[in-house]
Amino acid sequence: MTGATGLVGTQVVRALHSAGHEVRGLVRRSSATQHLRALGTPVVCAELGDHDGLRAAFEGCDTLFHCAAVYAYWGLTREELTRANVAGTRGALQAAAAAGVRRVVVTSSSVTCGSSAGPVARDEGSLPGEEYLPDYFVTKTEQEQVAFALGAELGLEVVVACPTIVVGGPDWRLVPSNALLVRYLTDRFRTSFPGGCNIVSARDVAQGHLLLAERGSAGERYLLGGENWAWRTIHQTVSELCGTHGPWATATHTAAYLVATAAEVRSLLTAQSPSTTRAEARTMGRYYWYRHDKAAALGYAPRPARQALAEALGWLVTSPHLPDRVRAGLRLHPEVTDSRDLIPRLLDGEAGTPG
Ligand SMILES: NC(=O)c1ccc[n+]([C@@H]2O[C@H](COP(=O)([O-])OP(=O)(O)OC[C@H]3O[C@@H](n4cnc5c(N)ncnc54)[C@H](OP(=O)(O)O)[C@@H]3O)[C@@H](O)[C@H]2O)c1
């Protein structure tokens, strides 16, 4: 399992453990591994570019879950994203083939199926059109192409998972999907935006990965999503679950772009990540809506979006990602507080103390 320390990877490791599989986590020297140790998962240190290290790590494994990638809209050039997401996938698959791995589940993204101008759900047969694509989207598309081509060339059974907007915890670094919820709660104007997206729980995406490993067809990709909602519905639900007001306003393209520009400038001055980016502002108004019938035919059954949001908020509201002043103003719905029980104490105690 590469990317075993990430939001998605952590849940895939847990799902594999629960299903009785033996898992080995491939991590970097800098990775936060305490939750893997808590699960009793052996870890091996190797960089994605280190063929011999990867090959040794994969020896004796039947299946590789390649979940490692950089999911970011800021702070990295296209070349750096390509190195991690595309060259990293090439290296992982080559090492997997050399180590005798039979099957590889590659974590891609629904963005490789494009987005729509109106409220229309897309499927695995869809591709991006003429719309603006942030560098991250481009590298995920290239990653898929490399994975399928290498699978055919090296005789690996490659199945591609395409999660939508994944929410949940634990999320040590606050990935852009969870950041959308935090950003809304920290915005004093509680601004919503036009368009929509597909919300899915990290736990359901993890179960989807297991299903694809067991029953997915080689050479195929599968969308792993939840419900398609307008952003306004998502924000209204977050407000309701957190007992707070809003949304009060809906951003226009120009306003969103100007706010993102200011956030990026501020971030350059403070050396902190921007709360929003121009790349994200440029995707505003699009519908990232998807169907998951193909995965459903294998048994994939995600929870409702409201529950996914409640569980994600249950983790986020007590994480270091939400400032105390914002937390103090929330009156959490029982659906949120009850979902705290779903997070093991050990992981809870370690929130915010990676390293
Ligand atoms: N979150 C979403 O909404 C979403 C949606 C669709 C698809 N995805 C995909 O799901 C996968 C996991 O994303 P995530 O949301 O779980 O992000 P994440 O929490 O940032 O996890 C990324 C993982 O990849 C590892 N990684 C990154 N660069 C690496 C490198 N150069 N070498 C080795 N490991 C590296 C990280 O290791 P460290 O801990 O050492 O940094 C971490 O384990 C990615 O492929 C992403 O594109 C995510």
The ligand as an SDF file (V2000), in Angstrom:
LIG
                    3D

 48 52  0  0  0  0  0  0  0  0999 V2000
   -9.1140   13.5420   -1.1110 N   0  0  0  0  0  0  0  0  0  0  0  0
   -9.8520   13.5640   -2.2290 C   0  0  0  0  0  0  0  0  0  0  0  0
  -10.8890   14.2370   -2.2860 O   0  0  0  0  0  0  0  0  0  0  0  0
   -9.4420   12.7370   -3.4270 C   0  0  0  0  0  0  0  0  0  0  0  0
  -10.3630   12.6530   -4.4820 C   0  0  0  0  0  0  0  0  0  0  0  0
  -10.0400   11.8920   -5.5950 C   0  0  0  0  0  0  0  0  0  0  0  0
   -8.8170   11.2470   -5.6490 C   0  0  0  0  0  0  0  0  0  0  0  0
   -7.9440   11.3590   -4.6200 N   0  0  0  0  0  0  0  0  0  0  0  0
   -6.6850   10.6430   -4.7390 C   0  0  0  0  0  0  0  0  0  0  0  0
   -6.5250    9.8100   -3.5970 O   0  0  0  0  0  0  0  0  0  0  0  0
   -5.1250    9.6120   -3.3800 C   0  0  0  0  0  0  0  0  0  0  0  0
   -4.8000    9.9320   -1.9470 C   0  0  0  0  0  0  0  0  0  0  0  0
   -5.1410   11.2820   -1.7060 O   0  0  0  0  0  0  0  0  0  0  0  0
   -5.4830   11.8080   -0.2500 P   0  0  0  0  0  0  0  0  0  0  0  0
   -6.6660   12.6760   -0.3610 O   0  0  0  0  0  0  0  0  0  0  0  0
   -5.4860   10.6820    0.7060 O   0  0  0  0  0  0  0  0  0  0  0  0
   -4.2220   12.7600   -0.0370 O   0  0  0  0  0  0  0  0  0  0  0  0
   -3.1840   12.8240    1.1530 P   0  0  0  0  0  0  0  0  0  0  0  0
   -3.8810   12.7090    2.4670 O   0  0  0  0  0  0  0  0  0  0  0  0
   -2.3790   14.0300    0.8810 O   0  0  0  0  0  0  0  0  0  0  0  0
   -2.3010   11.5180    0.9710 O   0  0  0  0  0  0  0  0  0  0  0  0
   -1.2950   11.4410    0.0070 C   0  0  0  0  0  0  0  0  0  0  0  0
   -0.4390   10.2380    0.3150 C   0  0  0  0  0  0  0  0  0  0  0  0
    0.5300   10.1240   -0.7260 O   0  0  0  0  0  0  0  0  0  0  0  0
    1.8260   10.1240   -0.1480 C   0  0  0  0  0  0  0  0  0  0  0  0
    2.7710   10.7750   -1.0490 N   0  0  0  0  0  0  0  0  0  0  0  0
    2.6410   11.9780   -1.6280 C   0  0  0  0  0  0  0  0  0  0  0  0
    3.6970   12.2350   -2.4080 N   0  0  0  0  0  0  0  0  0  0  0  0
    4.5180   11.1600   -2.3020 C   0  0  0  0  0  0  0  0  0  0  0  0
    5.7760   10.8140   -2.8490 C   0  0  0  0  0  0  0  0  0  0  0  0
    6.4200   11.6380   -3.6790 N   0  0  0  0  0  0  0  0  0  0  0  0
    6.3260    9.6330   -2.5040 N   0  0  0  0  0  0  0  0  0  0  0  0
    5.6720    8.8000   -1.6740 C   0  0  0  0  0  0  0  0  0  0  0  0
    4.4800    9.0630   -1.1180 N   0  0  0  0  0  0  0  0  0  0  0  0
    3.9120   10.2300   -1.4190 C   0  0  0  0  0  0  0  0  0  0  0  0
    1.6810   10.8770    1.1640 C   0  0  0  0  0  0  0  0  0  0  0  0
    2.7510   10.5130    2.0110 O   0  0  0  0  0  0  0  0  0  0  0  0
    3.2700   11.4790    3.1950 P   0  0  0  0  0  0  0  0  0  0  0  0
    2.3320   11.2670    4.3500 O   0  0  0  0  0  0  0  0  0  0  0  0
    4.6530   11.0140    3.4560 O   0  0  0  0  0  0  0  0  0  0  0  0
    3.2300   12.8820    2.6530 O   0  0  0  0  0  0  0  0  0  0  0  0
    0.3350   10.3600    1.6290 C   0  0  0  0  0  0  0  0  0  0  0  0
    0.4510    9.0840    2.1920 O   0  0  0  0  0  0  0  0  0  0  0  0
   -4.3920   10.4940   -4.3920 C   0  0  0  0  0  0  0  0  0  0  0  0
   -4.0800    9.7050   -5.5040 O   0  0  0  0  0  0  0  0  0  0  0  0
   -5.4530   11.5200   -4.7800 C   0  0  0  0  0  0  0  0  0  0  0  0
   -5.1980   12.0310   -6.0710 O   0  0  0  0  0  0  0  0  0  0  0  0
   -8.2210   12.0900   -3.4940 C   0  0  0  0  0  0  0  0  0  0  0  0
  1  2  1  0
  2  3  2  0
  2  4  1  0
  4  5  1  0
  4 48  2  0
  5  6  2  0
  6  7  1  0
  7  8  2  0
  8  9  1  0
  8 48  1  0
  9 10  1  0
  9 46  1  0
 10 11  1  0
 11 12  1  0
 11 44  1  0
 12 13  1  0
 13 14  1  0
 14 15  2  0
 14 16  1  0
 14 17  1  0
 17 18  1  0
 18 19  2  0
 18 20  1  0
 18 21  1  0
 21 22  1  0
 22 23  1  0
 23 24  1  0
 23 42  1  0
 24 25  1  0
 25 26  1  0
 25 36  1  0
 26 27  1  0
 26 35  1  0
 27 28  2  0
 28 29  1  0
 29 30  1  0
 29 35  2  0
 30 31  1  0
 30 32  2  0
 32 33  1  0
 33 34  2  0
 34 35  1  0
 36 37  1  0
 36 42  1  0
 37 38  1  0
 38 39  2  0
 38 40  1  0
 38 41  1  0
 42 43  1  0
 44 45  1  0
 44 46  1  0
 46 47  1  0
M  CHG  2   8   1  16  -1
M  END
$$$$
